[in-house]
Amino acid sequence: MSFMKREKEPNMQERVFRAFLDLIILRALEERPMTGYKLIRLFNKKFRILPNSSVIYACLEAMEKKNWIKRVPVKDGKTYSLSAR
């Protein structure tokens, strides 16, 4: 499965984005809590990259297991924020 929703070879920006996805997510959540969907929209707007949602949610789940972030259920889904750790 491709990381990006495009079928072409990833460019340098996409490769860096993929390599540092966890840090990019942490930086975004430092600003404010967000849903996975809002993170995808932010990355599309800011980096002009449309990551596959399964990649974002897998990274969020791994970060939650490491206690880097916490998930809070809200009426329209789940919001992620930095943990107190």
Protein Blocks (a to p, Z undefined) as FASTA:
>chain_A
ZZblcfbdcdfklmmmmmmmmmmmmmmmmmpgcdfklmmmmmmmmnopacdfklmmmmmm
mmmmnomaccdddfkbcaddddfZZ
